[in-house]
Amino acid sequence: MTELTEEEYDELDEYFTKNTIMPLGTGNGGFFMKRKEVVDTLGVDGLVADYIAGKMLSTKQPLRAVIHNLVKREMALA
């Protein structure tokens, strides 16, 4: 394993100071928790679950809001 330089240690320290890791059960789950929620709720395949979970994280919206926006956009295009 390669040793980190002082600069790399400082960068990691700064990153983890600014980006707090939330423990499980806090409601602020990461990608895989969001993906599981999508699969469990909708029963969709992995590709769709990945897309919707990514939208949930990037927009900071719950599943129902993401679905609502996707349907509204599809209706507007039709």
N, C-alpha and C positions, 0 to 999 in steps of 0.2 A: 504494500500500500504506500502511495506517495505521501510524503509529508506536505502539509500546507504552509505557504509562506505567511508572514505577518499580514500582508495585504489581503490574502485570501481569508484569513481568520477574521479580519476586520469587516470584510464584505459579508461574510456569513453572519457575524454578530449583528451587523446592521439589518440584514434581511430578516432574521428571526426576531429582532426587537420590534420591527415594524409590522411583521406578519405573524400575529398570534395564532397558534394552532388551537382550534376549538375541540374540546373533548367530545366523544360520542354522547348523544342524547341532549345536546344543547339546541338542536333545531337548525344549526348552521352547518350541516353536513357538506362534505365535499362532493366531487364528481361521482364517485362510486355509490355514495348514499343516495344522491339524486337519481342516478341511473336505476338503482334498485327500486326506488319509489315509482319511477315511470313504468318499469317492467311489471311490478306487482299490481299497479293500478290499471294500466292499459293493456297489458299482455302483448306488447309489441315486440318486434325483433330487435336485435342488438344495435343495428345501424340507426333505427328510428329512436331508440332509447338514448343512444349517444348524442344524437342531434338535439333532442328535447332537453336532456340533462345539461348539455352545453349552453343552451338558451337560458335555462333556469339560472345557471351560475353567472352567465355574462350579463343578464338583465336584472338579476337579483329579484326575480318574480317567482311566485309559487306555480305549481304545475297547472292549475286551472287558468291562470292568467296567460301563460305561454300558449296553452291550447286555444284559448279564446282569441288571442292575437293571430295565431296561425290560421284559424278558420276564417276570421274576419278578412285577412289578407287574401286568402283563397277566394272568398266570396267577391271581393272587390275586383279580382282579376277575371272572374267568370262573366 
